[in-house]
Structures are given as structure tokens and as C-alpha cells.
Amino acid sequence: MSSKQKPVEHKRSIRSFVKRAGRLTSGQRHALEHFSPLYGIDFAADRGLDLAASFPGFDCCKLEIGFGNGEALLQMAQQDPGCAYIGIEVHEPGVGHCLKLLHAAGLDNLKLISHDAIEVLESMIPPQVLDAVLLFFPDTWHKKRHHKRRIVNQLFRDLLFKTMKPGAVLHMATDWQDYAEHMAEDLFADPRFQNMGDASGYHAKPDYRPQTKFERRGQRLGHGVWDLLFARR
């Protein structure tokens, strides 16, 4: 790592999300109460995650940040049974919905954390354990004065470099071209990550990424969709 790319200490005060309350359905509330002990991982700032204990028998681990209602995450985990999946989401209705689907599917390779992803990466994910990090349709914060809230930044890259295995893939997708350009420029500026797409950083949508409800909404609004893949060196 070059001297210019050494991780630096950061003071975290600006979050990349707004935690909307949302109304829980009775099914979501039931899932949160009864299925969290089975498929949830409690956030603990003072204790790293023991992946071997959480996912016995798995030596591959992929992490999705902001899984929404969890339908795409569940589909990926079902299609990739040899790999453990961790989903992070702060909005309770989405977590409850995913827990309900997860319990019905009976998967043993997917668990959820309901907490700020940056704090999870900082405090819980051990070094060099992630085979992939998935960031699909994050909050765009499209107004210029809000760009500082975008999750893809120096701190995020430092945490990914720490927690991803060499050769692991960061896969981002967005339906806002401005944000796609921002993410590409941010990763291009970091020699610790290698572009896997074209000269603009864009990559054809891999078959493993399901179409999400946010993607369908964007397409109804006439938006394009941009996938970006970068490998951790």
C-alpha cells in the first residue's frame, strides 16, 4: 500500500442514511420477535463476529449493505448455497419482511444485522474475510449539498480494504447516472481496487444480481441502471 493510501482515523458524524420509522405489519413484527434469535446477529461494538460459529462449515462469505426488503438477498443466498451471506439493513419493516421469507425458506447460509453498516464494518467484521461486498441502489443523496452523505467515500474504501480478501469483489449498482459517475471516480482514485468494467467503470449486470424493486421503480421513471465491479487488490 502506498503512503498516500494508508487508512486514516475518521470521526464519524454524518450518516449515509435516514432511519425512517415505517409501519410494521403484524407479520413483520412477529418475524422480528420470533425469528431474530434464529437468523439475526446482534450488533456488538466490543466483540468481533465469529464467522465460524455463525456459519459452521462455510469458508466463503458475502455481505450486502442495505438489502431493502431482502427479496434479492434471499434469492442470491438460495442460488449460492455454498457461501454464507450477511445482510445489513437499518429499516425494521425490511428486516422483518426478510426474516419472514428467510424462515419460510429455511436457509442456513443467511443471517441479518439490523444496524449501521459502517459501524458493523468498523467493529464486527474481521480482517480479510469477505469474498464480496454488494451495494445495490444505495441512497443517492442527489442534491449537491447532500453529497457528503453518500456511503462511497474514503472511510468506506478503507473499511472494505480491511475486511475484504485479496481478489474479493465490490459490486455496486445504481439507477442514478450522477451517482454511478461518483462511485466510479471514487474507486478509480484508489489504487487498492481494480476496475473490472469498461473505461467508465461500468459492467454488464452479472446474472447473479436479481432485479430489485428499486431497479424496477427506476426503470418505470425512465432511469438507466449502472453496475460497477471493482476487485480488491
Buried (B, 14 or more C-beta within 10 A) or exposed (E): EEEEBEBEEBEEEEBBBEEEEEEBEEEBBBBBEEBBEEBBBEBEEEEEBEBEEEBEEBEBBBBBBBBBBBBBBBBBBEEBEEBBBBBBBBBBBBBBBBBBBBBEEEBBBBBBBBBBBBBBBBBBBEEEBBBBBBBBBBBBBEEEEEBEBBBBBBBBBBBBBBBBBEEBBBBBBBBBEEBBBBBBEBBEEBEBBBBBBEEBBBBEBEEEBBEBEBBEEBEEEEBEBBBBBBBBB
